Amino acid sequence: VALQCDSVALLWHSSVIVWHSSLIVWHSSMIVWHSSVIVWHSDLIMWHSSEILWHSCVILWHSSVIVWHSSVIVWHSSVIVYHSSEIASYFVRHCPRVVESGL
């Protein structure tokens, strides 16, 4: 009877060990799965970061183009002002009657 009880106890302990082992395997697979999800999210974050960086560079480039065009507009405006003043002084010197009549 004692031998039979020892066999039952051994069988019970063996089944508990198998159950704990399967639990450890399950937890290990969950750790692996969560790790892969973390890696996937990290890759996604890195991809979005590179997209943000690329868009930032494009915005910076467009801003520099806008600044350049603005400086060209300012330069052309100063040329127009200069030529307008030259034309006005020409009329003042050469056409005093037109200037006096207000035309």
DRENRO-543359 format. One line per field, with one value per residue: residue number from 1; residue in three letters; y, z, x of N, C-alpha, C, O in turn. Coordinates in steps of 0.1 Angstrom, whole numbers. Each point is the difference from the previous one (the first is absolute). Example, Ala and Ser with C-alpha at 12.3 -4.5 7.8 and 13.67 -1.06 7.14 Angstrom:
BEGIN
seq: (1,2)
type: (ALA,SER)
n_Y: (-57,11)
n_Z: (78,-14)
n_X: (132,-14)
ca_Y: (12,11)
ca_Z: (0,0)
ca_X: (-9,9)
c_Y: (12,11)
c_Z: (0,8)
c_X: (9,-8)
o_Y: (0,11)
o_Z: (7,1)
o_X: (10,5)
END
This chain:
BEGIN
seq: (1,2,3,4,5,6,7,8,9,10,11,12,13,14,15,16,17,18,19,20,21,22,23,24,25,26,27,28,29,30,31,32,33,34,35,36,37,38,39,40,41,42,43,44,45,46,47,48,49,50,51,52,53,54,55,56,57,58,59,60,61,62,63,64,65,66,67,68,69,70,71,72,73,74,75,76,77,78,79,80,81,82,83,84,85,86,87,88,89,90,91,92,93,94,95,96,97,98,99,100,101,102,103)
type: (VAL,ALA,LEU,GLN,CYS,ASP,SER,VAL,ALA,LEU,LEU,TRP,HIS,SER,SER,VAL,ILE,VAL,TRP,HIS,SER,SER,LEU,ILE,VAL,TRP,HIS,SER,SER,MET,ILE,VAL,TRP,HIS,SER,SER,VAL,ILE,VAL,TRP,HIS,SER,ASP,LEU,ILE,MET,TRP,HIS,SER,SER,GLU,ILE,LEU,TRP,HIS,SER,CYS,VAL,ILE,LEU,TRP,HIS,SER,SER,VAL,ILE,VAL,TRP,HIS,SER,SER,VAL,ILE,VAL,TRP,HIS,SER,SER,VAL,ILE,VAL,TYR,HIS,SER,SER,GLU,ILE,ALA,SER,TYR,PHE,VAL,ARG,HIS,CYS,PRO,ARG,VAL,VAL,GLU,SER,GLY,LEU)
n_Y: (-12,-10,-23,-13,-3,-17,-20,-7,-8,-21,-16,-5,-12,-22,-10,-5,-19,-19,-6,-9,-22,-13,-5,-16,-21,-8,-6,-21,-16,-5,-14,-22,-11,-5,-19,-20,-6,-10,-22,-14,-5,-16,-22,-9,-8,-20,-18,-7,-14,-22,-12,-8,-19,-20,-10,-11,-21,-16,-8,-15,-21,-13,-10,-19,-18,-10,-13,-21,-15,-9,-16,-20,-11,-11,-20,-18,-9,-14,-21,-14,-9,-17,-21,-11,-10,-21,-17,-9,-14,-21,-14,-10,-18,-20,-8,17,3,-14,6,15,-10,-7,9)
n_Z: (0,15,-3,10,22,6,-2,17,19,-1,4,21,13,-3,10,21,4,0,18,17,-1,6,22,8,-3,14,21,1,1,21,13,-3,9,21,4,-3,17,17,-2,4,22,8,-5,13,20,0,-1,19,13,-6,7,21,5,-5,14,16,-5,1,20,10,-7,8,19,-1,-3,18,13,-6,3,20,4,-6,14,17,-4,-2,19,8,-8,9,20,0,-6,17,14,-7,3,21,6,-7,11,18,-4,-3,20,-4,-23,-8,1,-14,-19,5,-18)
n_X: (8,14,2,-16,3,14,-9,-13,10,7,-15,-5,14,-3,-17,6,11,-12,-12,12,2,-17,-1,13,-7,-16,7,7,-15,-7,13,-2,-17,0,11,-11,-12,10,4,-17,-5,13,-5,-16,6,9,-14,-11,12,1,-18,-1,13,-8,-16,10,7,-16,-6,13,-3,-17,5,12,-12,-11,13,4,-16,1,15,-7,-13,10,9,-13,-4,16,-1,-15,6,14,-7,-9,14,7,-14,-1,17,-4,-15,9,13,-10,-7,14,2,15,22,7,3,21,10)
ca_Y: (12,12,2,6,14,7,1,11,13,3,4,13,9,1,8,14,5,2,12,12,2,5,14,7,1,10,13,3,3,14,10,1,7,14,5,3,11,11,3,5,14,7,3,10,13,4,4,13,10,3,7,14,7,3,12,12,4,5,13,9,3,9,13,7,4,12,11,4,7,13,9,4,9,13,6,5,11,11,5,7,13,8,5,9,13,6,5,12,11,3,9,12,8,2,4,8,3,-12,-2,11,-2,-11,-12)
ca_Z: (0,0,-13,-8,4,-6,-14,-2,3,-10,-12,3,-1,-14,-7,5,-7,-14,0,2,-12,-11,4,-3,-15,-4,3,-8,-14,2,0,-14,-8,5,-5,-15,-1,4,-12,-11,3,-1,-14,-5,6,-8,-13,1,3,-13,-8,5,-4,-14,-2,6,-10,-12,5,0,-14,-5,7,-6,-13,2,4,-12,-9,7,-2,-15,-1,6,-9,-12,5,2,-14,-5,7,-6,-13,1,5,-12,-10,6,-1,-14,-3,7,-7,-14,-3,12,-1,3,15,6,-3,8,-8)
ca_X: (-8,9,6,-10,-2,11,-2,-10,6,10,-8,-6,11,5,-10,1,12,-4,-9,8,9,-9,-2,12,0,-10,5,11,-6,-6,11,5,-10,0,13,-2,-9,8,9,-8,-3,12,2,-11,4,11,-4,-7,10,7,-9,0,12,-1,-9,6,10,-7,-6,12,4,-10,2,12,-5,-8,9,7,-9,-4,11,0,-11,5,10,-8,-7,10,3,-12,0,11,-4,-11,6,7,-10,-6,9,1,-11,1,10,-2,-14,-5,-14,-8,0,-8,-14,-4,-2)
c_Y: (12,2,5,14,8,2,11,13,4,4,14,11,2,8,15,6,2,12,13,2,6,15,9,2,10,14,4,4,14,10,2,8,15,7,3,12,13,4,6,15,9,3,10,14,5,5,13,12,4,8,15,8,4,12,13,6,7,14,11,4,10,14,8,5,12,12,6,8,13,10,5,11,14,7,6,13,12,5,8,14,9,5,10,14,7,6,13,12,5,10,14,9,4,4,7,3,-12,-2,11,-2,-12,-12,-8)
c_Z: (0,-13,-10,3,-5,-15,-4,2,-11,-13,1,-2,-15,-8,4,-7,-15,-2,1,-12,-12,2,-3,-16,-5,3,-9,-14,1,0,-14,-9,3,-5,-15,-2,3,-11,-11,2,-1,-14,-6,5,-8,-14,0,3,-13,-9,5,-3,-14,-3,5,-10,-12,4,1,-14,-6,6,-6,-14,1,4,-12,-10,6,-2,-15,-1,6,-9,-12,5,2,-14,-5,7,-6,-14,1,4,-12,-10,6,-1,-14,-4,6,-8,-14,-4,11,-1,3,15,7,-2,8,-8,2)
c_X: (9,6,-10,-3,12,-1,-10,5,10,-8,-6,10,5,-10,1,13,-2,-8,9,9,-8,-3,12,2,-10,5,12,-4,-6,11,6,-9,0,13,-1,-9,8,10,-8,-4,12,3,-10,4,12,-4,-7,10,7,-10,-1,12,0,-9,5,10,-7,-6,12,4,-10,1,11,-3,-9,8,7,-9,-4,12,1,-11,4,10,-8,-8,9,4,-12,0,11,-4,-11,6,8,-10,-6,10,2,-11,1,10,-4,-14,-6,-15,-9,0,-8,-15,-5,-3,12)
o_Y: (10,12,9,8,11,10,7,10,11,9,8,10,11,8,8,11,10,8,9,11,8,8,11,10,8,9,12,9,8,11,11,9,8,12,11,8,10,11,9,8,11,12,8,9,12,10,9,11,12,9,9,12,11,9,10,12,10,9,11,12,10,10,12,11,10,11,12,10,10,11,11,9,10,12,11,9,12,12,10,10,11,12,9,10,12,10,9,11,12,10,10,12,11,6,-5,0,2,-3,-3,4,-1,-10,-11)
o_Z: (-7,-4,-9,-10,-5,-5,-9,-7,-4,-7,-9,-6,-4,-8,-9,-5,-6,-9,-7,-5,-7,-9,-5,-4,-9,-8,-4,-6,-10,-6,-4,-7,-8,-4,-4,-9,-7,-4,-7,-9,-4,-4,-8,-8,-3,-5,-9,-5,-2,-7,-8,-4,-4,-8,-5,-1,-5,-8,-5,-2,-6,-6,-2,-4,-8,-5,-2,-5,-7,-3,-3,-8,-6,-2,-4,-8,-4,-2,-7,-7,-2,-3,-8,-5,-1,-5,-8,-3,-3,-6,-5,-1,-4,-11,7,10,5,5,9,8,0,6,-6)
o_X: (-3,1,4,-2,-2,4,2,-2,1,5,0,-2,3,4,-3,-1,4,2,-3,3,5,-1,-1,4,4,-2,1,5,0,-2,3,4,0,0,5,2,-2,2,5,1,-1,4,4,-2,1,5,2,-2,3,5,0,-1,4,4,-2,1,5,1,-2,3,4,-2,-1,4,2,-3,1,4,-2,-3,3,1,-3,0,4,-1,-4,2,3,-3,-3,2,-1,-5,0,3,-2,-4,3,2,-3,-2,3,-3,-9,-7,-11,-11,-7,-7,-13,-6,1)
END
